[in-house]
């Protein structure tokens, strides 16, 4: 299922939210869509909210694709901060693997259990990310 992308230019943040079934291909496509969003700028921090996903299925090939896309656009996103939001421990493991495979980009990664925790880590005002509200994909 496609992920919903919300760019918050005043906060220099992009929020990508998924619901229901999310695949690795969906995540790779969202990376590309984010980069082509008219309000997105290089260096914006990213919040990947997967807390609304009922199932997340990322194959090794899809992970390779996400890493490749991230490296291809590394000159635009390098040095930003990336937060994955999910109460699932598997997301923390996947985030760590992704972090290891993109360590050369100078990004900082974090896993949060809620949007509020993600906003706190990014130093955003309370409510900037819509609290714990789940966004529906388009």
N, C-alpha and C positions, 0 to 999 in steps of 0.2 A: 504494500500500500504506500502511495506517495506520502512524503512527510510535508507538513505545513511549515513554511518559512515566514518568519516575521522579523523584519529588520527594524531595529530601534536606533536610528542614526544619532539621536541626541545623547544616547548612552553608549554609543559605539559598540553595540552588541547585536548579534543575530541569534534568534531563538528558533531552533528546529525541533518540531514536536511530532512524535509518531503515535499512532493508536492502532489497535488491533494487531495485525501481522506486519512485522517489519523485517525485510530481508537485507542482506548486505548490498544487493543491487540497489535497493531503495536508498540506502545510506550514500552510496557512491553517486547516485543521480542527484541527491540533495546537495552534495558537495558542489557539483557542477551548477545546479540551479542557484545556489547561494551566490556563487561567483558571478553569475549573470543577472542577479537581481539589481534593478536600477538604483536602489538605495544603499546597496552594500558597498563598502570601501575596504581596501586592504588594511589589515591590522585590526579589524573589528574582532572583539572577543566572541566566542561561540558557546552557546548553551544547547546541548543535544539532550532534549527531554524525552527519554524512552520509558518514563514511568507509566504512560498510558497504553503501552504495547502489551497485548495479551500473549504474544509470542514473538521472539526475536530469533531469527535463523540466519547465521552468517557462516558461509562455507569458507574453507581455506582460500579458494580461488577468489571469492568475493572480498575477503580481507586483503589479499594481494592487490585487487583492483582499487580498493579504497586507499591503500598506502601509495599506489602508483599515482592516483589522481592527486593526492595530497602533495606528493613530491613534485608533480608537474606544475602545480600552482603554489609551490612553497615560497617563491619570491613574493607572492601577494599576501600569504597568511603567516609567514614565519614571524616568530616573536610574539604572537598573540597568546591569549589564554583560552583553554578549552575545558568546559565542564560537561560531564556526562551525568544526567540526573536519572537515577533509578534505585529502587530499594533492593534490586537483585544483585547478589554477589557475583554472578557471572559477568555482569557489565563491568564491574571493577577489574576482573581478570582480563576481559577483552580490551579495556581501556589501557591497562598496563602493557599488554602486548603491542597495541597500537603505538603507545608512547615509545617503547623500545625501538620499534621499526621506523619511527620518524624523529628520533632523538637529534639528528643532524639539522633539524629545522629551527631549533631554539624555541620551541613552544613549551608552555607550561600546562600540565594536565591535572585535573582534579575530578574526583567522583563525589557527588552529593546525593543524598537521599531525597531531597525536596528542592523545589525551585527557590524557596526562601533561603535554604542553606547555600545554594549556588549563588544567589544574589549577594549574600553576606560575603562569600569568598571573593567575589568580584568587586566588592566595595560599592555595590549599587544601592540606591534608596529602596526601602521596603516597598513591595508591590510592583517594582519595575518589570518583573517577569510574570506578573499576573498571579502571584501567590502560588497555590497548588493547583490552580485551574488547569484543566486539560484542554488543549486546543484540538479541534477536529481537523483532520486533513481535508484539503480541497477535493 
